[in-house]
Amino acid sequence: MPESAIENTPQVETKEVKVSKLAGIYKFRELGLLGFIIILSILIQLRNPSFLSIENINDMVTNTAILSILALGMMLILITRGIDLSIGSTIAISGMLVAQTVSTYQHLNPFVVILLGTVIGMVCGAVNGFLISKWGLLPIIATLAMMNIFRGITYKISGGEWISSYQMPEGFVSIATGKTLGINNLIVIAIIIYLLIYYMINHTRTGRQIYAVGSNPDSAKVSGIKEGRILMLVYTVMGGLAGLSGVLWVSKFASAQGDTASGYELTVIAACILGGVSIAGGSGKIAGVILGSVLIGILNNALPLLNVSPFWQTGIQGSIILVAVIVNTLVKRGVDRNNLMRRKI
């Protein structure tokens, strides 16, 4: 063996070890997030024994269900290097239109109501998709504009008034509060959405194309993937999930208002980022997104239990999100850099 090769062997081995360690961390970061959630839960329980009570756990899970549904839709958009700032307004307009409908037609079947809200959301999402895929508008610009338009329409059709529980039939309220096989309907619906999204991104050609568009748009075009069709699809799916969430939101809280879910899109994006979804596109897992949503749910539930000042709660959540983003970025950058060095070797 040449002397130069012998001298370089330890360096090669060292680099390969670094690559494997970083790749392992990046690949199994969901386990780290799960571990953090468990440790955090134990610490909170030591401070407040009511945290892990059956009643409080049920409250956390049901509150997290809607967030996780929305986070899965946002994951698809972030994978394609996009963003949707209009989902809070889509929730509001869907919830308001559905609430007005059920208050007038008291005997509508709950499945029809869910379908109506989902379709309204899909129309909103399709508008975003059209502006981005056909007109070439930047996602942040298009969805920011539609966020204000949808919110304005919601205020207009509501006349500035809100619809309360006494105007809603029991069948509608039971969509979110009722149970199926002893399990809260919100949890059942969320699980169904998890399974559908999991199947789509892991076992269909469309799912592979979504990741391809986000990983390398130019290569995707060369491969014959129609980027416009994929973008239209993910924004329509996001809109449909937001419309569905609008129904669930109004049903759960028995109230429809013009400012419903105002700013909630930022919480959804935070759940995705905590779950390891790359804002640069091409990367994201369902398990990570669900865990990110759970972490947000725990923070929202635990901080008030610990008597943390409302002024500090948002700051604490923001700090945790910032740390997660920095760690995720550094690890991914290290993996990319070491993989590049490995290819050169």
VOBA-1610 file (N, C-alpha, C; in pm, whole numbers, padded with zeros to 5 digits, always signed):
BEGIN
Met+00085-00120+00000Met+00000+00000+00000Met+00088+00124+00000Pro+00060+00226-00082Pro+00141+00346-00085Pro+00141+00415+00051Glu+00254+00485+00081Glu+00268+00551+00211Glu+00162+00657+00232Ser+00129+00731+00125Ser+00029+00837+00135Ser-00107+00780+00172Ala-00138+00662+00119Ala-00267+00599+00147Ala-00276+00559+00293Ile-00157+00509+00346Ile-00154+00468+00487Ile-00175+00588+00578Glu-00111+00702+00541Glu-00124+00822+00622Glu-00266+00875+00623Asn-00338+00862+00512Asn-00473+00917+00501Asn-00579+00827+00560Thr-00545+00700+00584Thr-00645+00605+00632Thr-00712+00648+00762Pro-00636+00690+00867Pro-00700+00733+00991Pro-00794+00851+00969Gln-00755+00945+00880Gln-00840+01061+00853Gln-00970+01018+00789Val-00960+00924+00695Val-01080+00874+00629Val-01173+00808+00729Glu-01110+00724+00818Glu-01191+00654+00917Glu-01256+00753+01013Thr-01182+00857+01052Thr-01236+00957+01143Thr-01354+01029+01079Lys-01338+01065+00952Lys-01445+01134+00882Lys-01568+01045+00869Glu-01546+00917+00841Glu-01658+00825+00827Glu-01731+00809+00960Val-01654+00809+01071Val-01718+00799+01202Val-01804+00922+01228Lys-01751+01041+01194Lys-01827+01165+01212Lys-01955+01162+01129Val-01943+01115+01005Val-02059+01107+00917Val-02165+01015+00977Ser-02120+00898+01024Ser-02215+00801+01076Ser-02285+00853+01201Lys-02207+00923+01288Lys-02267+00977+01411Lys-02368+01086+01378Leu-02330+01179+01293Leu-02421+01286+01257Leu-02544+01233+01184Ala-02521+01139+01093Ala-02634+01080+01020Ala-02727+01007+01116Gly-02667+00942+01216Gly-02750+00871+01313Gly-02835+00966+01394Ile-02774+01078+01437Ile-02848+01178+01512Ile-02961+01236+01427Tyr-02927+01268+01301Tyr-03026+01330+01213Tyr-03139+01233+01178Lys-03104+01105+01163Lys-03203+01005+01125Lys-03297+00973+01239Phe-03244+00970+01361Phe-03325+00930+01476Phe-03353+01046+01572Arg-03359+01167+01519Arg-03386+01282+01605Arg-03524+01275+01669Glu-03615+01199+01605Glu-03748+01183+01664Glu-03739+01114+01801Leu-03643+01020+01814Leu-03625+00953+01942Leu-03575+01052+02047Gly-03488+01143+02007Gly-03441+01246+02098Gly-03555+01337+02142Leu-03643+01371+02048Leu-03758+01455+02080Leu-03852+01383+02175Leu-03873+01253+02151Leu-03957+01173+02239Leu-03897+01167+02379Gly-03765+01148+02387Gly-03698+01146+02516Gly-03714+01278+02589Phe-03701+01388+02515Phe-03717+01520+02575Phe-03859+01539+02630Ile-03959+01491+02554Ile-04098+01502+02598Ile-04121+01423+02727Ile-04062+01303+02733Ile-04078+01219+02853Ile-04014+01285+02974Ile-03891+01335+02956Ile-03821+01400+03068Ile-03896+01525+03113Leu-03943+01603+03016Leu-04018+01724+03048Leu-04146+01691+03124Ser-04215+01586+03081Ser-04339+01545+03148Ser-04312+01503+03293Ile-04202+01431+03314Ile-04168+01387+03450Ile-04138+01508+03539Leu-04063+01605+03486Leu-04029+01724+03564Leu-04155+01804+03599Ile-04245+01815+03502Ile-04370+01889+03527Ile-04455+01816+03631Gln-04459+01683+03620Gln-04536+01603+03715Gln-04484+01620+03858Leu-04353+01632+03872Leu-04295+01653+04005Leu-04336+01787+04064Arg-04358+01884+03975Arg-04399+02017+04022Arg-04549+02024+04045Asn-04625+01951+03963Asn-04771+01954+03976Asn-04827+01815+03950Pro-04865+01742+04055Pro-04911+01602+04042Pro-05036+01584+03956Ser-05107+01692+03928Ser-05229+01679+03847Ser-05199+01675+03697Phe-05073+01697+03660Phe-05038+01706+03518Phe-05067+01575+03445Leu-05027+01462+03503Leu-05045+01332+03437Leu-05172+01261+03483Ser-05269+01336+03532Ser-05399+01277+03565Ser-05472+01241+03437Ile-05560+01143+03445Ile-05634+01097+03327Ile-05711+01212+03263Glu-05772+01293+03345Glu-05851+01405+03294Glu-05765+01505+03218Asn-05648+01538+03273Asn-05561+01636+03208Asn-05497+01579+03082Ile-05459+01452+03085Ile-05402+01389+02966Ile-05505+01388+02853Asn-05630+01355+02885Asn-05736+01355+02785Asn-05755+01494+02727Asp-05747+01596+02813Asp-05761+01734+02767Asp-05647+01772+02673Met-05523+01732+02708Met-05408+01762+02623Met-05418+01694+02487Val-05459+01566+02488Val-05466+01490+02363Val-05571+01549+02270Thr-05688+01580+02323Thr-05794+01636+02239Thr-05757+01774+02186Asn-05688+01854+02269Asn-05646+01986+02223Asn-05536+01977+02117Thr-05454+01873+02127Thr-05343+01855+02033Thr-05390+01795+01901Ala-05505+01729+01901Ala-05553+01659+01781Ala-05567+01754+01662Ile-05632+01869+01684Ile-05651+01965+01574Ile-05517+02020+01528Leu-05430+02052+01622Leu-05298+02105+01586Leu-05221+02005+01502Ser-05224+01878+01538Ser-05148+01776+01464Ser-05203+01755+01324Ile-05335+01763+01309Ile-05396+01751+01176Ile-05345+01862+01085Leu-05345+01985+01136Leu-05298+02098+01057Leu-05148+02089+01029Ala-05073+02039+01127Ala-04928+02028+01111Ala-04891+01930+01001Leu-04969+01825+00983Leu-04941+01730+00876Leu-04958+01797+00740Gly-05062+01878+00726Gly-05080+01951+00601Gly-04968+02051+00577Met-04929+02121+00684Met-04820+02217+00670Met-04689+02147+00637Met-04670+02026+00688Met-04550+01949+00657Met-04538+01928+00506Leu-04647+01892+00441Leu-04643+01870+00296Leu-04601+01996+00223Ile-04650+02111+00270Ile-04616+02238+00205Ile-04471+02275+00230Leu-04425+02259+00353Leu-04286+02291+00383Leu-04189+02201+00307Ile-04228+02075+00286Ile-04144+01983+00210Ile-04122+02035+00069Thr-04222+02101+00011Thr-04211+02156-00124Thr-04150+02296-00125Arg-04091+02337-00012Arg-04027+02468+00002Arg-04127+02582+00005Gly-04249+02554+00046Gly-04352+02657+00053Gly-04389+02690+00196Ile-04497+02767+00211Ile-04551+02802+00342Ile-04695+02848+00321Asp-04778+02829+00422Asp-04917+02872+00413Asp-04952+02952+00539Leu-04966+03083+00522Leu-05000+03170+00634Leu-05150+03193+00646Ser-05228+03130+00560Ser-05372+03158+00556Ser-05456+03055+00630Ile-05395+02955+00694Ile-05476+02846+00749Ile-05563+02891+00866Gly-05515+02989+00946Gly-05599+03040+01054Gly-05725+03103+01000Ser-05712+03180+00892Ser-05828+03243+00829Ser-05917+03140+00761Thr-05857+03035+00706Thr-05937+02928+00645Thr-06019+02856+00751Ile-05959+02832+00867Ile-06033+02773+00979Ile-06152+02861+01015Ala-06129+02992+01020Ala-06233+03086+01061Ala-06348+03089+00961Ile-06316+03100+00832Ile-06423+03111+00732Ile-06500+02981+00719Ser-06429+02869+00727Ser-06496+02739+00722Ser-06586+02720+00843Gly-06532+02751+00961Gly-06610+02736+01083Gly-06732+02825+01086Met-06717+02949+01039Met-06830+03042+01040Met-06940+02998+00943Leu-06901+02960+00821Leu-07001+02917+00722Leu-07074+02790+00768Val-07000+02698+00827Val-07061+02575+00876Val-07155+02605+00993Ala-07109+02692+01085Ala-07192+02728+01200Ala-07321+02795+01156Gln-07313+02883+01057Gln-07434+02948+01006Gln-07527+02847+00941Thr-07467+02750+00873Thr-07548+02648+00805Thr-07622+02560+00906Val-07552+02512+01007Val-07616+02421+01103Val-07715+02494+01193Ser-07693+02624+01213Ser-07788+02700+01294Ser-07920+02721+01218Thr-07911+02717+01084Thr-08033+02731+01001Thr-08096+02595+00974Tyr-08011+02497+00943Tyr-08060+02361+00916Tyr-08013+02269+01029Gln-08095+02261+01131Gln-08056+02196+01255Gln-08038+02044+01244His-08095+01984+01142His-08094+01838+01137His-07997+01782+01033Leu-07898+01862+00994Leu-07799+01814+00897Leu-07717+01700+00958Asn-07689+01600+00874Asn-07607+01488+00918Asn-07464+01538+00946Pro-07403+01495+01058Pro-07267+01539+01092Pro-07165+01512+00981Phe-07181+01402+00908Phe-07087+01372+00800Phe-07101+01473+00687Val-07223+01519+00662Val-07245+01622+00560Val-07180+01753+00604Val-07191+01784+00732Val-07131+01905+00787Val-06979+01901+00774Ile-06920+01787+00807Ile-06775+01771+00795Ile-06732+01785+00649Leu-06806+01723+00560Leu-06776+01732+00416Leu-06786+01876+00368Leu-06889+01948+00414Leu-06907+02088+00373Leu-06788+02172+00416Gly-06746+02160+00541Gly-06632+02237+00590Gly-06504+02203+00516Thr-06485+02075+00488Thr-06364+02032+00417Thr-06360+02089+00275Val-06475+02088+00208Val-06482+02140+00071Val-06454+02291+00070Ile-06510+02363+00167Ile-06484+02507+00176Ile-06334+02531+00192Gly-06272+02454+00277Gly-06128+02467+00296Gly-06049+02433+00170Met-06093+02330+00099Met-06023+02290-00024Met-06031+02400-00129Val-06143+02469-00134Val-06157+02581-00229Val-06057+02691-00193Cys-06047+02722-00064Cys-05950+02823-00019Cys-05808+02779-00052Gly-05777+02653-00026Gly-05644+02602-00056Gly-05614+02601-00205Ala-05715+02569-00284Ala-05696+02567-00430Ala-05666+02707-00483Val-05726+02809-00422Val-05696+02947-00463Val-05548+02977-00438Asn-05500+02939-00320Asn-05357+02956-00290Asn-05270+02880-00391Gly-05308+02756-00415Gly-05232+02673-00508Gly-05228+02731-00647Phe-05340+02787-00690Phe-05347+02847-00824Phe-05255+02968-00835Leu-05259+03054-00733Leu-05175+03174-00735Leu-05027+03139-00736Ile-04992+03032-00667Ile-04850+02993-00655Ile-04803+02913-00776Ser-04884+02815-00818Ser-04840+02725-00925Ser-04863+02782-01064Lys-04968+02860-01082Lys-05000+02913-01215Lys-04949+03055-01237Trp-04962+03138-01137Trp-04918+03277-01151Trp-04775+03300-01103Gly-04720+03201-01036Gly-04581+03211-00994Gly-04555+03303-00876Leu-04659+03333-00797Leu-04638+03417-00680Leu-04562+03340-00573Leu-04482+03411-00496Leu-04413+03349-00383Leu-04517+03301-00281Pro-04500+03182-00226Pro-04598+03129-00130Pro-04627+03223-00013Ile-04523+03287+00040Ile-04544+03374+00155Ile-04627+03497+00118Ile-04612+03546-00005Ile-04689+03662-00051Ile-04833+03622-00080Ala-04850+03514-00154Ala-04985+03470-00193Ala-05069+03435-00071Thr-05012+03358+00021Thr-05091+03314+00137Thr-05111+03427+00238Leu-05017+03522+00244Leu-05036+03638+00331Leu-05153+03723+00281Ala-05159+03739+00148Ala-05270+03816+00091Ala-05403+03745+00115Met-05406+03614+00091Met-05530+03540+00108Met-05569+03528+00256Met-05471+03532+00344Met-05501+03532+00487Met-05590+03650+00523Asn-05554+03767+00472Asn-05634+03887+00500Asn-05767+03886+00426Ile-05767+03833+00304Ile-05891+03828+00227Ile-05991+03733+00292Phe-05946+03613+00327Phe-06035+03515+00392Phe-06087+03568+00526Arg-06000+03636+00601Arg-06042+03690+00731Arg-06145+03800+00710Gly-06123+03883+00609Gly-06218+03990+00580Gly-06354+03935+00540Ile-06353+03829+00457Ile-06479+03766+00416Ile-06551+03709+00537Thr-06475+03651+00629Thr-06535+03594+00750Thr-06607+03701+00831Tyr-06542+03815+00850Tyr-06606+03925+00924Tyr-06729+03976+00850Lys-06720+03979+00716Lys-06831+04029+00636Lys-06953+03939+00647Ile-06935+03808+00631Ile-07050+03717+00633Ile-07106+03700+00774Ser-07024+03728+00875Ser-07073+03717+01013Ser-07138+03845+01062Gly-07114+03953+00988Gly-07169+04081+01030Gly-07110+04130+01161Gly-06992+04080+01194Gly-06929+04118+01318Gly-06985+04047+01440Glu-07078+03956+01419Glu-07138+03884+01531Glu-07080+03743+01539Trp-07102+03676+01652Trp-07053+03542+01668Trp-07168+03447+01698Ile-07148+03322+01663Ile-07251+03220+01682Ile-07213+03135+01802Ser-07303+03124+01897Ser-07272+03052+02021Ser-07338+02916+02025Ser-07314+02844+02134Ser-07358+02705+02146Ser-07509+02688+02140Tyr-07583+02785+02195Tyr-07728+02766+02197Tyr-07790+02772+02058Gln-07716+02821+01959Gln-07765+02825+01821Gln-07725+02700+01742Met-07642+02615+01805Met-07592+02497+01736Met-07662+02371+01786Pro-07700+02281+01696Pro-07766+02156+01737Pro-07669+02063+01811Glu-07722+01977+01893Glu-07642+01885+01971Glu-07561+01791+01881Gly-07619+01753+01767Gly-07549+01664+01675Gly-07420+01725+01622Phe-07420+01857+01603Phe-07301+01925+01555Phe-07195+01933+01665Val-07235+01969+01784Val-07141+01980+01896Val-07078+01844+01927Ser-07154+01738+01908Ser-07104+01604+01940Ser-06997+01556+01842Ile-06978+01627+01730Ile-06872+01588+01636Ile-06737+01587+01709Ala-06713+01687+01792Ala-06586+01697+01863Ala-06592+01642+02005Thr-06711+01644+02064Thr-06721+01603+02205Thr-06766+01459+02222Gly-06824+01400+02116Gly-06872+01263+02126Gly-06760+01160+02119Lys-06796+01033+02132Lys-06698+00925+02131Lys-06736+00815+02033Thr-06635+00749+01978Thr-06653+00633+01892Thr-06573+00518+01951Leu-06642+00411+01987Leu-06578+00297+02054Leu-06503+00341+02179Gly-06560+00438+02249Gly-06501+00485+02373Gly-06388+00584+02357Ile-06356+00620+02232Ile-06247+00715+02205Ile-06305+00844+02153Asn-06256+00957+02203Asn-06305+01087+02158Asn-06296+01100+02006Asn-06399+01157+01946Asn-06406+01168+01800Asn-06289+01246+01742Leu-06241+01347+01815Leu-06126+01423+01765Leu-06004+01334+01746Ile-05983+01245+01841Ile-05869+01154+01833Ile-05887+01056+01718Val-06009+01005+01702Val-06038+00911+01594Val-06014+00977+01458Ile-06064+01098+01441Ile-06046+01170+01314Ile-05898+01197+01288Ala-05825+01237+01394Ala-05682+01264+01379Ala-05607+01139+01335Ile-05639+01025+01394Ile-05572+00899+01358Ile-05600+00863+01212Ile-05723+00883+01168Ile-05758+00857+01028Ile-05674+00944+00934Ile-05660+01071+00970Ile-05579+01163+00889Ile-05433+01119+00889Tyr-05381+01078+01005Tyr-05243+01030+01011Tyr-05221+00916+00911Leu-05313+00819+00914Leu-05298+00701+00829Leu-05306+00737+00681Leu-05397+00828+00647Leu-05412+00868+00506Leu-05287+00940+00456Ile-05236+01034+00535Ile-05116+01108+00495Ile-04995+01014+00490Tyr-04985+00924+00588Tyr-04874+00828+00589Tyr-04874+00743+00463Tyr-04991+00694+00426Tyr-05001+00610+00306Tyr-04964+00692+00181Met-05011+00816+00176Met-04987+00897+00057Met-04838+00924+00037Ile-04768+00963+00144Ile-04629+01004+00125Ile-04532+00886+00122Asn-04573+00770+00171Asn-04482+00656+00177Asn-04513+00546+00076His-04634+00543+00024His-04672+00430-00061His-04736+00472-00193Thr-04723+00598-00230Thr-04777+00641-00358Thr-04670+00717-00437Arg-04688+00719-00566Arg-04596+00793-00653Arg-04603+00943-00624Thr-04724+00990-00594Thr-04740+01132-00563Thr-04658+01171-00441Gly-04656+01085-00339Gly-04578+01114-00220Gly-04430+01130-00251Arg-04378+01042-00334Arg-04236+01051-00374Arg-04211+01179-00454Gln-04308+01216-00534Gln-04292+01338-00614Gln-04292+01463-00528Ile-04369+01463-00419Ile-04370+01577-00327Ile-04231+01599-00269Tyr-04167+01492-00225Tyr-04031+01503-00171Tyr-03932+01543-00280Ala-03953+01492-00401Ala-03862+01524-00511Ala-03867+01672-00545Val-03987+01728-00548Val-04003+01870-00579Val-03932+01955-00474Gly-03942+01915-00348Gly-03878+01992-00243Gly-03729+01973-00237Ser-03681+01854-00269Ser-03538+01826-00261Ser-03460+01895-00372Asn-03509+01885-00494Asn-03440+01945-00607Asn-03541+01972-00719Pro-03599+02092-00720Pro-03702+02125-00821Pro-03655+02108-00965Asp-03528+02145-00991Asp-03477+02134-01128Asp-03469+01988-01173Ser-03418+01902-01087Ser-03409+01760-01121Ser-03549+01699-01136Ala-03642+01747-01052Ala-03780+01697-01061Ala-03840+01730-01197Lys-03813+01851-01247Lys-03865+01889-01379Lys-03804+01803-01489Val-03674+01781-01478Val-03606+01698-01577Val-03663+01556-01576Ser-03703+01509-01459Ser-03758+01374-01445Ser-03902+01364-01494Gly-03959+01478-01536Gly-04095+01476-01588Gly-04203+01501-01484Ile-04161+01537-01362Ile-04259+01566-01256Ile-04319+01704-01280Lys-04450+01712-01279Lys-04519+01839-01300Lys-04528+01913-01167Glu-04436+02006-01149Glu-04427+02077-01022Glu-04556+02154-00990Gly-04615+02215-01091Gly-04738+02290-01070Gly-04851+02204-01014Arg-04861+02082-01066Arg-04966+01991-01019Arg-04944+01952-00874Ile-04817+01928-00838Ile-04784+01891-00700Ile-04814+02006-00605Leu-04776+02128-00645Leu-04802+02244-00560Leu-04952+02266-00543Met-05025+02251-00651Met-05171+02266-00643Met-05229+02163-00547Leu-05175+02043-00552Leu-05225+01935-00467Leu-05200+01964-00319Val-05075+02000-00283Val-05042+02015-00141Val-05117+02133-00078Tyr-05137+02240-00154Tyr-05209+02355-00098Tyr-05359+02325-00087Thr-05410+02245-00180Thr-05551+02205-00170Thr-05572+02111-00052Val-05478+02018-00032Val-05486+01928+00083Val-05478+02007+00213Met-05385+02104+00219Met-05374+02189+00338Met-05504+02263+00363Gly-05563+02316+00258Gly-05689+02387+00272Gly-05800+02295+00322Gly-05804+02172+00268Gly-05905+02076+00312Gly-05891+02042+00459Leu-05767+02023+00505Leu-05743+01993+00646Leu-05777+02113+00734Ala-05750+02234+00684Ala-05787+02354+00759Ala-05939+02369+00767Gly-06007+02336+00656Gly-06153+02342+00656Gly-06213+02242+00753Leu-06158+02120+00752Leu-06201+02017+00847Leu-06176+02064+00990Ser-06059+02122+01013Ser-06025+02172+01147Ser-06118+02284+01189Gly-06166+02363+01093Gly-06263+02468+01124Gly-06391+02410+01182Val-06437+02300+01123Val-06555+02231+01175Val-06529+02178+01315Leu-06415+02112+01333Leu-06380+02054+01463Leu-06362+02162+01568Trp-06301+02272+01529Trp-06275+02383+01621Trp-06406+02440+01674Val-06497+02474+01583Val-06625+02534+01623Val-06708+02434+01702Ser-06701+02306+01663Ser-06775+02204+01735Ser-06720+02187+01877Lys-06588+02189+01891Lys-06525+02169+02023Lys-06553+02285+02117Phe-06537+02408+02066Phe-06552+02525+02152Phe-06693+02584+02146Ala-06779+02525+02060Ala-06920+02568+02049Ala-06931+02719+02029Ser-06843+02770+01942Ser-06844+02914+01918Ser-06776+02942+01784Ala-06838+03028+01705Ala-06780+03070+01577Ala-06767+03222+01578Gln-06643+03271+01561Gln-06618+03414+01564Gln-06530+03455+01447Gly-06529+03582+01418Gly-06448+03632+01308Gly-06300+03618+01331Asp-06257+03621+01458Asp-06114+03612+01487Asp-06072+03472+01531Thr-06155+03372+01501Thr-06120+03234+01535Thr-05984+03195+01476Ala-05901+03132+01557Ala-05770+03080+01515Ala-05677+03188+01460Ser-05696+03310+01503Ser-05609+03417+01456Ser-05465+03392+01502Gly-05371+03388+01408Gly-05231+03363+01440Gly-05196+03217+01463Tyr-05292+03128+01447Tyr-05268+02988+01478Tyr-05171+02923+01379Glu-05159+02982+01261Glu-05067+02926+01162Glu-04923+02923+01213Leu-04887+03018+01298Leu-04752+03021+01352Leu-04729+02905+01449Thr-04831+02869+01524Thr-04821+02753+01613Thr-04805+02625+01533Val-04877+02616+01422Val-04868+02498+01336Val-04729+02487+01275Ile-04676+02597+01228Ile-04541+02597+01171Ile-04438+02558+01278Ala-04459+02608+01400Ala-04369+02575+01511Ala-04369+02426+01539Ala-04486+02363+01535Ala-04495+02219+01558Ala-04416+02142+01452Cys-04423+02188+01328Cys-04349+02123+01220Cys-04198+02138+01240Ile-04156+02257+01275Ile-04013+02282+01294Ile-03958+02201+01410Leu-04034+02196+01521Leu-03993+02114+01634Leu-03984+01967+01595Gly-04069+01927+01501Gly-04070+01788+01456Gly-03964+01755+01353Gly-03878+01853+01322Gly-03767+01826+01232Gly-03794+01850+01085Val-03907+01910+01052Val-03935+01942+00911Val-03845+02057+00868Ser-03776+02038+00758Ser-03682+02140+00711Ser-03757+02249+00634Ile-03733+02374+00673Ile-03796+02485+00600Ile-03729+02505+00465Ala-03616+02437+00442Ala-03549+02443+00313Ala-03607+02342+00215Gly-03702+02260+00263Gly-03770+02166+00175Gly-03706+02029+00168Gly-03785+01932+00124Gly-03735+01799+00096Gly-03721+01706+00214Ser-03755+01752+00337Ser-03734+01669+00455Ser-03847+01687+00555Gly-03898+01575+00606Gly-04004+01581+00706Gly-04066+01444+00726Lys-04096+01410+00852Lys-04157+01282+00885Lys-04283+01303+00968Ile-04380+01215+00948Ile-04505+01225+01022Ile-04480+01209+01172Ala-04396+01112+01210Ala-04369+01089+01352Ala-04315+01214+01419Gly-04223+01283+01351Gly-04166+01404+01406Gly-04269+01514+01422Val-04356+01528+01323Val-04460+01632+01328Val-04558+01607+01442Ile-04596+01482+01460Ile-04687+01448+01570Ile-04622+01477+01704Leu-04494+01439+01719Leu-04422+01466+01843Leu-04406+01617+01866Gly-04380+01691+01760Gly-04372+01836+01772Gly-04503+01896+01819Ser-04614+01844+01767Ser-04747+01891+01809Ser-04772+01856+01955Val-04730+01736+01995Val-04746+01694+02135Val-04667+01786+02227Leu-04544+01821+02188Leu-04462+01909+02270Leu-04529+02046+02286Ile-04580+02100+02177Ile-04652+02228+02185Ile-04773+02215+02278Gly-04846+02102+02265Gly-04962+02079+02350Gly-04925+02071+02497Ile-04812+02005+02526Ile-04766+01994+02665Ile-04730+02132+02721Leu-04660+02211+02643Leu-04622+02345+02688Leu-04745+02432+02713Asn-04841+02426+02621Asn-04963+02506+02637Asn-05040+02465+02762Asn-05035+02337+02795Asn-05109+02286+02909Asn-05031+02305+03040Ala-04901+02282+03035Ala-04823+02276+03159Ala-04786+02414+03214Leu-04755+02508+03127Leu-04710+02639+03176Leu-04814+02706+03265Pro-04942+02705+03229Pro-05042+02761+03322Pro-05051+02681+03452Leu-05036+02547+03443Leu-05041+02465+03565Leu-04927+02498+03660Leu-04814+02540+03602Leu-04698+02575+03683Leu-04700+02721+03726Asn-04813+02789+03697Asn-04830+02930+03734Asn-04725+03021+03670Val-04683+02982+03550Val-04591+03068+03476Val-04669+03187+03421Ser-04614+03303+03434Ser-04681+03425+03388Ser-04711+03416+03238Pro-04831+03460+03197Pro-04864+03459+03054Pro-04763+03535+02970Phe-04698+03634+03032Phe-04600+03714+02960Phe-04474+03633+02928Trp-04448+03528+03009Trp-04330+03444+02989Trp-04360+03320+02905Gln-04487+03281+02899Gln-04521+03156+02832Gln-04480+03158+02685Thr-04515+03265+02616Thr-04480+03275+02474Thr-04330+03278+02455Gly-04260+03348+02544Gly-04115+03356+02536Gly-04048+03222+02555Ile-04100+03142+02650Ile-04044+03009+02675Ile-04065+02919+02554Gln-04186+02923+02498Gln-04214+02843+02378Gln-04123+02884+02263Gly-04106+03014+02246Gly-04021+03063+02139Gly-03876+03020+02157Ser-03829+03019+02281Ser-03691+02979+02309Ser-03668+02832+02275Ile-03765+02748+02311Ile-03754+02605+02282Ile-03754+02582+02131Ile-03840+02654+02060Ile-03846+02642+01914Ile-03713+02687+01852Leu-03658+02798+01904Leu-03532+02850+01850Leu-03419+02749+01869Val-03411+02690+01988Val-03308+02589+02014Val-03323+02470+01921Ala-03450+02426+01902Ala-03475+02312+01814Ala-03431+02341+01671Val-03460+02462+01623Val-03422+02500+01487Val-03271+02504+01472Ile-03202+02562+01572Ile-03056+02573+01566Ile-02993+02434+01564Val-03037+02347+01655Val-02982+02211+01660Val-03007+02137+01530Asn-03132+02145+01480Asn-03167+02076+01356Asn-03083+02127+01239Thr-03063+02259+01234Thr-02986+02319+01125Thr-02839+02279+01131Leu-02781+02282+01252Leu-02640+02247+01267Leu-02614+02101+01233Val-02702+02013+01279Val-02683+01870+01251Val-02697+01843+01102Lys-02800+01902+01039Lys-02820+01880+00896Lys-02704+01937+00815Arg-02655+02053+00857Arg-02542+02114+00786Arg-02418+02025+00799Gly-02399+01968+00919Gly-02285+01879+00940Gly-02295+01754+00856Val-02415+01697+00846Val-02437+01577+00764Val-02408+01608+00618Asp-02460+01720+00568Asp-02441+01756+00428Asp-02293+01781+00397Arg-02225+01850+00488Arg-02084+01882+00466Arg-01998+01756+00466Asn-02023+01668+00563Asn-01943+01546+00573Asn-01974+01449+00460Asn-02098+01446+00415Asn-02132+01362+00300Asn-02061+01410+00175Leu-02051+01543+00161Leu-01981+01600+00046Leu-01833+01564+00051Met-01772+01573+00170Met-01631+01537+00187Met-01611+01389+00160Arg-01708+01309+00200Arg-01696+01164+00181Arg-01699+01129+00031Arg-01783+01200-00044Arg-01789+01175-00189Arg-01659+01214-00257Lys-01596+01323-00207Lys-01470+01366-00265Lys-01359+01265-00239Ile-01365+01204-00118Ile-01265+01103-00084Ile-01283+00980-00171
//
